[in-house]
Amino acid sequence: MLMVDIIRKKRDGGTLTRQEIEYFINGYVKGEIPDYQVSALMMAIFFNGMNDEETGDLTLAMLDSGEKLDLSSIKGFKVDKHSTGGVGDKTSLVLTPLVASCGVPVAKMSGRGLGHTGGTIDKLESFRGFSTSISNEQFINNVNTVGLSIMGQTKDLAPADKLLYALRDVTATVDNMSLIASSIMSKKLAAGADGIVLDVKSGSGAFMKNDKDAFLLAEKMVAIGRHSGVRTMAVISDMDQPLGHAVGNAIEVREAIDTLRGAGPDDLKELCLTLGSYMVGFARDIPADDARAMLTEALDSGRALDKFAEFVERQGGCRDDVYNPDNLPKASASIDLKAEKDCYVSSIMSEEVGTASLLLGGGRRSKEDVIDLSVGIYLHKKVGDKCKAGERIATVYGNDDAGIAEGFERLKNAYEYSDDPVRTSPLIKGIVD
């Protein structure tokens, strides 16, 4: 088999066989096939696409390129959740203890933030001493004892995906449905869960900018999950404005704690209950409505908050910080964005808000950057809200004048206004199951 023949076949619109896909993946991981040939193939796939069978075979080839986490020693039906990324998306901080407090084991691998989207691990490190750098044995033991554990992705998990993504990133071949779907699902399947619930974002702050593309991506990922024998479904949710009110790291943790106390923003609570109802429904084999009732009771009783504290403490963090979030990192200075006249918020460009947080120091331009956990943005007004002249629209929190000024200007440009009332988009745009 020759790599040039595989490139030519896909260049001319052909369908790759499972053997051809396995050949180029295995050869690339072993260093036997050079970057320039794989780049050529990625570009051919970018323009000509892959059918569902090719996408499934690519996912499985990447999955088999490294180790797979064996969670068979965890008691019960293990569930995992994945978000395609958004601004202010602190869902995992609320959702995982909420589901675990209903007796469903949650074994989750998460990543760090890069660019304008935040990372769950960075947010959790707002707790003094907290660590996701734990062994597989500790990870499994924590799930069996606490019901929940979150760890960083290991370098041996789906190594082909890491190599391919780095190459796609510098060859302008990231934005392809099959390549995106196989990248996400190879890592999720390698993580070993019995069921996967996907939160596919749609809107200005998401990777998929419109509903059509979001549904298409969701359908591909659900098909891959089922092709692999793992129960999988997807929720398509709105990202035309940030989720909740807080954007940053420690500031998002505080909002997550508020939500676990039953006092958080409505959109964050609703998304967590929706995603959680499918996670619990999978594990307990009960209707989503019954699962939602269990989750609501866990929130109202305080069991979900207590589960979060138990989880934080088990992974080295300070339990007291969960009950006293004022202990979390705080910025030294702030500035308010105020309404210049009576108006309504007509839109918020989520990506610009995320970039404003990045400029404050709350995100990474490169993987090596050290982020400032204390900085961030609080959105007092969101789309559809009425503003009176002089009223606070948002607050920027930072630690240096230059960063605050730059972040403030970016945030200012993210808001648009109307003299007339504005209709808002639905939070949940659809379900693919």
Secondary structure, DSSP 8 states (H G I E B T S, - for coil): --HHHHHHHHHTT----HHHHHHHHHHHHTT-S-HHHHHHHHHHHHHH---HHHHHHHHHHHHTTSB----TTS-S--EEEEE---TT--HHHHHHHHHHTTT--EEEEE---BTTB--HHHHHTTSTT------HHHHHHHHHHHSEEEEE--TTBSHHHHHHHHHHHTTT----HHHHHHHHHHHHHHTT-SEEEEEEEESTTSSB-SHHHHHHHHHHHHHHHHHTT-EEEEEEEE-SS-SSSEEESHHHHHHHHHHHTT-S-HHHHHHHHHHHHHHHHHHHT--HHHHHHHHHHHHHHTHHHHHHHHHHHHTT--THHHH-GGGS---SEEEEEE-SSSEEEEEE-HHHHHHHHIIIIIS-SSTT----TT-EEEES--TT-EE-TT-EEEEEEESSHHHHHHHHHHHHHHEEEESS------SEEEEE-
